[in-house]
Amino acid sequence: MKVRFAPRKFVAILCLLAFAYFTQLADAQQSQQSTPQSDHAVREAWRRSMKKTPLPKHGCFTVKYPSTQWQEQPCTKAPNIPYVPQAGSIPQSVGAHYDFVAEATAGLLSEAEGSFPASNGVISESGYRNNYPPDNPNTFTLQLNSEYFYNAPPCADAAIPSQCQGWEQFLFQESDGGNAKVYIQNWLLNYATLCPAGWEPYLANCYLNSPAVSVPSQQAVNVPSMTLTGEAANATETVIFSAPGDTLSAVSQNTVLSLEQHWTAAEFNVFGDGGGSEANFNSGSTLFVQTSVTNGTTNAPVCLGPQGAGTTGESNNLNLIPQSAPVCCPYGGTYPSILFMESNVTNAPTAACGALPYSANGSMTTITHPIILGEIRVLYSATLEDSTPGASITYQLFDSCGNSVESSTVSAGTMISYLDTEINGESCTYGIRGTMYATAPGYVPTAKTAIAF
């Protein structure tokens, strides 16, 4: 990739993320986003900035765009529902020990995040609460789960400490239009004796909920717009939920299991609402699932699974694609992640990891008018390339002053151009910087960090 900088001083660069849609799935409809794409990247940058803004203390907090101050909220009690460990695999159903997991190649995780960068046809969902009838609409969870790990401090008092394992879940829970909750559930697996004070028993295991923050009820159609983040650092664990409407909700607690000393892998997906239940989406639903991890490197994580990799006992009614040999694509870079596809579309297309050699080679021309006009005209152009047959590329054009000026999807090989006028002295530089997505029929979307000034 060629990188050329304009001969003007520019101020802080704002890295922006644009989502792409896999537009050529058979018999599926494009999902509608709550925020226009032209504005989405700026709001995504705000979300990522707020994730890095420490909460004032342990407890429950919210913040709504464009505010940059976390506001404390009253904590509530989490529902007494166990989101159970896996107990066998349901063939072809995602979850229940059959899922893709992102594992760091080295070191420990301090953060993991789950999202759905593309979707089609998601309209409705129903399921049991805690695996008890009746079947209720909009009854599901987002789960971001750690692996099982030995030597969690509370395991010292287990019946056989060497057989006891810790397990931590970062949760968003929605039950039939009720008041949704965000919280953390801690587990001691194979504890096999009277649970510690405050913990709830489940078979030979014990679980303990953090305080919960209440959030507005969410319908299943909004699932593709949700993001769930888990953090473990400085003897603190934090869960952050991003909902449509640009509101973040967070809960922070003192560590219970010392997760930061053990965390190497993360599972993320949408599942049933506890007790081993299943989230049942309408036919024609497709989700692309992305699990990003932070471990201090830019290395691509390993795709574990699907057989035997997932840790939760809940599931959904989607199938990993293709069913015969599911594909998981690992990507390195600023946000190392894995990306895979799940669907219940009849005769769903096969999927493959797209090649990454697509690029944006850009240049900028600055024309300075006589000072009496007090403005500068800026012409930016770039050619977007991709070697994958039939590829299209979604990009975000912005300036270094933080303004999102253009966002679109074009066919590979297309030249884009933008002409703008800036007030003399603003010193804004135009370019594509952040993450571009490329899609092609039968391929999982590919992401690449692109810089083209």
N, C-alpha and C positions, 0 to 999 in steps of 0.2 A: 504494500500500500504506500502510495506517495503522500507525503504530508507537506503542505506549503502554508506558511503563515503570512498574513498580510503585513506590510511594513509599518504597522501602527501598534502602539502599545495597547494591550487589552487587559481587562480586569478579570476577576474570578470567573472561572468556567463552571457552568452549572451542568452537571451530568444528568441527562434525562433519559427516561426509559419509555419506549413506545411499544405497545402490544400489537401483535398481528393476529389476523384471523385466518384459519384454514378454510378457505372459501369453496373448495371443490369436493366436499363430502357429499356422497349421493344421499338423496332423500332427507336432507337436513336443512334447517333454516338458520340464517345468521342470527346470533344472539344480539340483543340491543344493549348498549352500554349506557350507564346512567350519566356519564360525563362525556361531552364531545371530545373526539380524538385530538382536535387542535389544542385543547386545554389540558388534556390528560397528563401529558409529560410534566408540566409544571407542578401539578398536584402530586404526581408520583415523586418528584424531587422533594416536595414538602414532606410527604409521608416518610421517605427515607431519612430526611433530616430530623424529624421528630423521634424516630426510632433511636437515633444517636443522642437525643437530648435526655439526660438522666431524669428519672422521676424524683421529685423532691424528697421522698422517703418511701418506706414500705407502705402498701395500702392499695387503694383503688382510685383510678384517675381516668379522665377523658380529655380530649382536645379536638376541636373542630376547625377545619380549614377556614381562613388562613392564619388563625392564631398560632403562636409559637410558645404558649404557656400551658403546661399541664394543669388541669383543674381537679382538685381532690373531690371524690364522690363518696357517699356512704357505701361501705361494703355491705354485701348481703350474704346470706348463707347459701352455699352451693347445694344443689339437690343431692339427696342421698342415693345416687345411682352409680353402680360400679361399671366403669368402662373396661371390660375384663381382658385379661391376657388371652392370647390365642389358645385354642384347644383343638387343633386339627384344621385341615384345609377343606374349603368348599370348592370343588373343581370349577375353574374358570370364573368364579365370583371373586371380585377384588376385595381383599381383606381376609380375615380369618387365616392368617399364615400364608397368604398368597398376594404379594404386593412387591413393588420395587422400593428399595431403601437406598438412600445416599450415604455412603461411608467415606470418611476422610482417608486419604492415602497416608497421612502422617499427622501426628499431633492430636490435640483434643479440640472439640467444637466449643465455641463460646456462643454461637447463635445458629439457628436454622429457621428457614422460612418456607411456607408452602403457599402456592398460588395456582391459578388456572389461567395461563396466558392466552388460551384460545378455547372456544367452545362452540357447539352447534346444537340447537334443538332442545335445550334444557328448559322445560316449561313447568313441570310439577314433580312432586316427590311425596311419598307416604311411607309410614313405618310404625312399628310398635315402640312404645316408650318402655324402656327397661325390659324389652322382649316380652311384654304382656299385651294381649289384645285389649282394645280394638285397634284397627289400622287407622292412623291419624295422618292428615296432610301436614306437610312441613314439619316433620319430626326427624331430625338428623343431627349429626355433629361434624365439625371439622376437628381432626385430631392430628397433632404433631407429636410423635412419640419417640422417645429414646430407645436404644437397645436395652436388653436386660444386662445387668452388670453385677459383679460380686463386690463384696467389701463395702457395701453401703453401711454407714455407722450404726443405724438401728438394728442391723442384722446381727450385731454382737450378742443380742439377747434372744436370738432365735433358738428353736429346739436343737438344730444342727447348724451353727453359723456358716459353715463352709458350703452348705447347700442353699442358703438364703441369697436372693438377688433383689436388687433395687430396680425400679422401672418408673419413669416419669412421663406424664402426659400433659401437654398444653392443649386446652380445650375451648372450643366454642360450641354451645349447646342450644338448640332450638327445639321446642316441644309444642307442636300444634298451636302456633300463634300465641303462645304464652310469652312471659317476659324472659327473653333469652339471657344467657349467662356466659361469662368468660372467666375461667379459673384454671387451676393446676390440680391434677390428681396424682398423688404419690403412692407407690405400691411397694410392699415387701412380699416377694414371691417365695413360697415354700417356708414361710415363717413357722408354721406347724406347732404353734403353742398359743396361749392366750395373748391376744394382740396388745400392743402398748396402749396406755391410756389415751383416749381420744380417737384411736384408729377403729375402723369398722372391719369386721371379719368377712371374708369371702372364700369359702372352702378352706384350704390350708394357707390362704393368703390374707393380707391386711391392706386396707387402703385409707388414705387421709386426704381430704380436700383442703385446699387453701380457701381463704375468703374469695367471694365472687363479686364481680361488678356486673350490674344489670345493663343490658343494651337493648335498643329497640328490636322488636320481633322482625325476623327476616324470612321471606319466602324463598322457596327453592330456586326460583328463577334468578335470584340474586347470587346464588352460589358462585358463578364464574367471576363475580366482581369482588369476592372476599379474599382476604389475605390473613394468614395466621403466623405469628412469629414467636419463637421461644428463645430466651436468653439465659445463660448461666455464667456468672462471673462475680468475683468478689463476695463469695458466700451468699449470693442473692440469685433467685430465679424470678424471671419476669415473663409474662405472656402478654402479647399485644395483638388485638384484633382490629382489622381495618374493614369497615362496612361501607356499602354504597352511601353516598352523601358526604363523603370525606370526613368521617369521624373515626378517631382512634380511641380504643378502650383498653386499659391496661391494669394488670394486677401484679404486684411485686411482693415477695415474701422472703424471709430468711430461709436459707437452704435447709432442706430436711434430709436429703439423700447425698449431699455433696456431689451433685451431678457434674459440676465443672471439672472434677477430678477423674471422671470416667467416660464422658460423652464422646463417642466416636461415630455414631450413625443416627440417621433420622428418617422416620417414615411419616409421610403426610398424605392425607386423602379425606374424602367425605364418606362418612360411615353412618350406621344406624345409631339410635339414641340409647346406648347402654345395654348391658346384660347379654351381649352377643347378638343383638338385633341387626337387621339389614335395612339400608336406605334404598327404597325402590323408586327409581326415576322413570318418567314416561318413556315409552318406546321412541326411538329416534334421537336419544340423547348421546352426546359425545363431549368428553372433557379431555383437554390436555393438562397434565398434572406436572408442576415444576416444584422441585424441592431444592432450595439453595442452602449452602452451608458455609460457615465462616470458621476457618481454623488457622488464619494467619498466612495462608498461601493462596496462590492463584491456580493451583493444580485442580484439574477436573476430579470430582469424587468418583468412586467406584459405584456402579449399579449392582447392588446385591439383589438376588432373586430372579424370578418372582417366587418360585416354590420354596417355602420354608423361611422366607426373609421377613415378612411382616410380623409385627408383635401384637397387634390388637386382635381381639376376638370378634369385633364388629365387622360388618362388610357392606358392600353395595351390590346392586344387580347389574353392574357394567362388567364388560370383559376387557381384559388387556388385549391390545391389538398389535399384530395379528394373533388370533387365538392359538394357532398352531405353534408359534414361536414368538412370544411377545418381545417387542423392541423397546429398549431403554437407551437413551442417548445422553452421554456425559459431556459436559462442557466446562472448560476452565475459564479464567479471566477474572474480571472485577467481581463478579458474583458467580462463583463456581456452583454448578447445579447439575441435576439430572432432569430429563424431560421424557415423558412417555404419554401414551394415548390409551383411553379406555372408552368403550362405546357399547350400546345395545342396538345399534343400527343393523337391520337385516342386511346381510351381505356387505358388511362394513369393508372399506378398502384396506389393503395391506398398508403397512407403514415401514419406513426405513429412515435411518438417520441421514439427513441431508448433508452433502459435502459443504465444507466451510469456506472455500476460496472465493467468497463474494466480497466486493470492496466498493468503496466510494472514493474516487479520485477527484478532488475538487480544487478550484482556484477562485480567487476573488480579485476583482478590479475595483479600485477606489478612485473616484473622480472628485477632486476638490474644486468647488466653484469659488469665484471671487468672494472675499470675506463678507461683502455686503449682503450676500444671500444667506449667510449664516447656516449653511447646511452642506452635507456631503452625500453624494449618490453612491450607492454600493451595489455592484453587480456580482452575484455569486453563482457559480455553475459547478455541477458535478455529474459524473457518469457512474451509474450504479451497475455493477456486473455480478453475475452469478453463473457458475458452471453447471448447475443442476438443470436438466431440461425442463422447460416450462415454468421456471421459477418467477415469482414476483417478490418484490422487496418493499417492506414497510419501513419508512424512515421518518426521522424527526429533524427538522431544520430549526435552528435557534441561534440567537446571538449571545455573546458572552456577558451581556447585561442582564441575562436571565429571561429574555422574552422568547416565547415559543411562537415562531412566525409562520411555520408551515408544517403540515403533516399529511402524508399521503402514501398510497401503495401504487407502485408502478412495475411494469415488466422489466426484467433484467435487460441491460443494455440501453436503458432510457437515460437521456441527459435531462437533468432538472436544472432550472435556473430561477433566480429570484432577484428582483430589483427593488431596492428600498432607499429611503432617504432618512438620514440621521442628522440631528442637530450637531453642528460643528463642536467638537470638544467632548462628545459623549464617549468616544473611543470604544465602540462595540465591534466585535469581530464576529462574522457569520460563519457558520459551518454545521456539519453533521458530527455530533459527538454523543456518545452514549451507546445504546444498543439498537442495532437494526435486526429485523427478523425477515427471513426469507422462507417462502412456502412454495411447494410444488406438489402436484397430484401424487398421492401415495407416500409423501415424505412427512416426517415429523418436522415442525417448524425449527429452523436453525437460528441461533442467536450469535451475533458477533459484535464485539465492541469496535466501533468505527470512529475514526477521527479524520476529518477532511476539511481543513480550513483553506 
